[in-house]
Amino acid sequence: MFLFFIILIFSTFLLQKASIINKEKVNVLFLYDNQLEEKNKNEELLQVKNVIKQVLNEEENNENNKILIDIQLIVWPIERIRNDKNNCREENYGCEPNRLWITQDLVCTRLLNSSSLVVLTQSERADITAFRPIKSTLSAVASALGFYRVPTIGANIKDTEFSRKNLYPTFLRTSPPYSDDAIAMVRVLSHLEYRQIVLITIEADQNGAEFAAALAAHKIHIQAHITLNLGSKSLEELKNNLLEELTEYTANTVLLCAKQSDSEIIFNASTKFTGAGRVWLLSEAASNAKNIPKGALSIRLKQSMISSLRDGLAVAKAGIKSFKQNNSLKFNPPKGCQHSVSEWTNFAEEKLFDELKRQPIYETLSGEQINFNERGDRKGMTYEILNAKEFGGPLVVVGNLNGRGELILDDRAIIWPGGLRRKPSELTLPKHLRVTLVVDPPFVYAFKVDEYSRCSKLQFLNNPTINVEGFQVSGPWFPCEKLENNKKEFYCCSGMAVELLFLISEGSKRINGEEKGEKEGEEELMADNSFSFELKLNDSYGAVLLGEQEGEGFKLTGMIGELDADRADMAIGALSINPERDRFIDFSEPWLYHGIQILERWRPKRSPMESFLQPLKNSLWLSLVIAVFLVAFVVYFLDLKSPFERFYSSGQDPLYEKAEQEERVSIGESLWFSWGVLLNSGVCEKTPRSFSARVLGLAWCGFCMIMVASYTANLAAFLVLDQPERSLSGVNDPRLRNPSANFSLATITHSATYQYFKRHVELSTVFRKMEANNQPNARSAIQALLNGSISAFVWDSVRLEFEAANNCELRTRGALFGRSAYGIGLRKGSAWTPHISQAILRLSENGTLERLEQKWIRSPNKNFRPCFHFEPKAPARLGLRSMRDGLVLVASGILLGAGMSILERKRGKSLQKQKKRQQLARQYAAKWLKLSKRKREGTDSLLLRLSAALCDEKRKQKEAKINKNIFIKTTPMFVPELNFGTKPCNVYCPRCHVSFYPNNYKTNFWPFCFNMFFYLYFITSFPLCFSSYFLNLFCRL
């Protein structure tokens, strides 16, 4: 019997030891505030113990589970930290504990006692002053456990700081962080259709920073992020700061992310902004404040500290079980700070933490699922939407947001600030707007004035008509200013855009033409959407440019830059809507549609003075002139050096006479021959005598025949046949796609049209070509087009059609492409954007926009006559007007011939006088020689006379013998006296074989004939030569 008892006791001991070995230790650290009432403190502690007991009972009753856990509760009152002045850095209730003392006294002594896992939790009823030491204690414990690689599960710990894995590598939590409240806030804001907010956070608060980042990631536009430093400001300073900040922005929704104590201070300082018209959305931490304003909305996690602790123990139990089943490693956690086990640190802990985090679903008593994200934070939790019905009163549940993101919110149950049942508007409309614009007819006209008051006086003159840049512009006129050289200059502005702005500023009453309140029940019409404005001129519409330096980002210029820099509230004019601008500013609904078109200078088909030269190119004309002179000189030299007399003349011919030197072809006669053959005129002068020269003459005649025939055919085709259209046909014109060197295209630098060509790859060649010719503004581009500096100007169709309608030298070509529209630009997220769009739609419906377009664009200048660009389609008939250049050529030849005749006559008279003087000198010389010869003969000897007579006789006999052989009768030389002015003569024509006796008449026949021909020719040809000038002058008149 005794032996039986010994065996029984030994067996029981072995079973107990085996059970102890199989159990894994889990420590639960519970931090609570010892300053709480004893009842509340004991109640919370009892709830924690009941949860632990319930989990242990579940383990003992589960016969299939051979793996048991041993849960030990460690209660740590915050009072020990407060009262221990040696280990506290500040002597107040908000002091932070010494982290080294916490690690040594709490972590090393109590928690690292072969515990495989630690669960951290805190009291949810702690005093405000205990939050800071509790958070510091939890941070020190979690950091130390992470250093010793002990998995830690946080229950009811929501600070965003614990999501930092570099400080807390082994930390998991069963409650989402405060930053995840932003996800619930986004759902509520989307349901209420609020997309713009003012965010208030506390300086150096990690929860607020993460909260703002989460809102920005969900496309919530934060107009202002106000960061407050409550420790350095008094209540009065805080009130002034909030007054200045909140009145500057238009968003009516204020989102507060702060702790309970900080939220109470903020509510006390912002009493002026908690009334009607404002909406306050509070985070879960801020919803614990005691002075929450009436009508505020808040969110609260549907999870208590007890349920969070239960989920944490469930995660621990399931993780340990999964680790035992999937790994053969033994649990050997550290027993203290100086007993670290490498096997646990390097392998077991990592496997256990992965098992805890990897478990996707854990069924809890509430029926929810436990999931962790990559940072170890709980996700997919349920939130409650709360509403403060009374100031400082309890919060009432008005909606729920489940873990799948589905929101159920009862809008009718919400009490809004001020006790209203109607939801406040998202934004507050400012009543005075700063409007920027650009001088760009017909949208904006401006002229400089000395003072602002002059524009106001024009308003009382019933919109007078003023000449601005050649246009008669009627009002309304408004004062505007421009900053030039750091000095304000005053202008008066009008135009289509200015009048449109004036109509919109009058509000719905002016737009609809009816009194407000006529349609009851429509709150949109009841809202006052009128405003006042001030105009500021700018130099350009603006563009989005990439910064010159690396990392500089985008640079905004012009009106776009004014809006982005908050120097203007609205931009109006010919501001095209495009994706680049839409990234930085908001656009209203389009108020005028347009496209891109091409403007060119109109060049009518004319017959210029040199039209007879146009059938041949300049190179051919030059070659032809050179050939004329070359052939003439070659013919002269061939005829000069050719010995044709020896081959074509015979000494036996009785009519032979020896040719003199002047009978050869001279250089002048050769030139006359060459020109005569080319111009197909009769050649009356000498022709080439040599065979070689005549061969060249025949070749020249053949060439001239071909040349004249070709010229005649081309001239007829050029003057009679219709020529193809040479103007641009549109963006697909070959001259645009493949521009030549003498064709220049331009647009405005960094404009919407510039961006259109830059975006389209198929137009890259055109874009590169026009880069060098782009202009700074439309006015300079049109002037360059008129001057011929550029061949075509690409711009908005509305402006180009306006210019073409007011200047007959310009015309638009091709179909529209790159269609877009003009919109009113506003600041990003402006409260006026939907109201301006609604006003534009109303103006379009009642026909006001069409009336403005008719007034300013289609008929801006009533005194200007419409342009008629007549282009004949049928072939033109050849008339005197087409041949006026030939008549002018003949007239020029006559005038040149008359001038040469006068010069020739003057030259002839001078030569005649010189010849008479030479003849008289020769006569006197001959007479002197004769007298001197007679004197010499009288003194000669007789012998000399006889010898001379013999010589003369021999010479005469020799000559008689020669003449006898030649049979040529010699007659004495007869020199006629050609003085036709005094004596008649017998004239014989060898060609006609007729002789006649001309009578002696002294008349002025040739001057009479010349004068008659001059007056008759020029009287008939003068109007034809200058008819185009008179026709153009007549059309102008």
Secondary structure, DSSP 4 states (H G I P E B T S, - for coil): -HHHHHHHHHHHHHHHHHHHHHEEEEEEEEEE-TTS-HHHHHHHHHHHHHHHHHHHHHHHH-SS---EEEEEEEEEETHHHHH-GGGBSSSSTTPPBPHHHHIIIIIIIII-SS-SEEEEEE-SS--GGGHHHHHHHHHHHHHHHHHTT--EEEES---GGGG-TTT-TTEEESS--GGGHHHHHHHHHHHHT--EEEEEEETT-HHHHHHHHHHHHTT-EEEEEEEE-GGG--HHHHHHHHHHHHHH--B-EEEE---HHHHHHHHHH-GGGSSTT-EEEE-TTGGG-S-PPTT-EEEEES--HHHHHHHHHHHHHHHHHHHHHH--PPP---SSTT---HHIIIIIHHHHHHHHHH------TTS---EE-TTS-EES--EEEEEESSTT--EEEEEEE-TTS-EEE-GGGPPBGGGBSSPPPSBPPPSEEEEEEE-BTTTBEEEEESSTHHHHHHHTTTS--EEETTEEE----EEEEEEETTEEEEEEEESHHHHHHHHHHT-HHHHHTS-TTSSTT-HHHHS----EEEEEEES----EEE-SSTT--EEE-HHHHHHHTTS-SEE-SS-B--HHHHTTEEE-S-SEEEEEEEEEE-------TTGGGTTS-HHHHHHHHHHHHHHHHHHHHHHHH--HHHHH--TT-TT--PPPGGGS--HHHHHHHHHHHHTT----S----SHHHHHHHHHHHHHHHHHHHHHHHHHHHHHHSPPPP-S--STT-HHHHS--TT--EE-BTTSHHHHHHHH-GGGHHHHHHHGGG-BSSHHHHHHHHHHTS-SEEEEEHHHHHHHHHH-TTEEEEEEEEEEEEE--EEETT-TTHHHHHHHHHHHHHTTHHHHHHIIIIISS-TTSPPP------SPPPP-TTTTHHHHHHHHHHHHHHHHHHHHHHHHHHHHHHHHHHHHHHHHHHHHHHHHHHHHHHHHS-HHHHHHHHHHHHHHHHHHHHHHHHHT------------TTT----EEETTTTEEE--------HHHHHHHHHHHHHHHHHHHHHTHHHHHHHHHH-
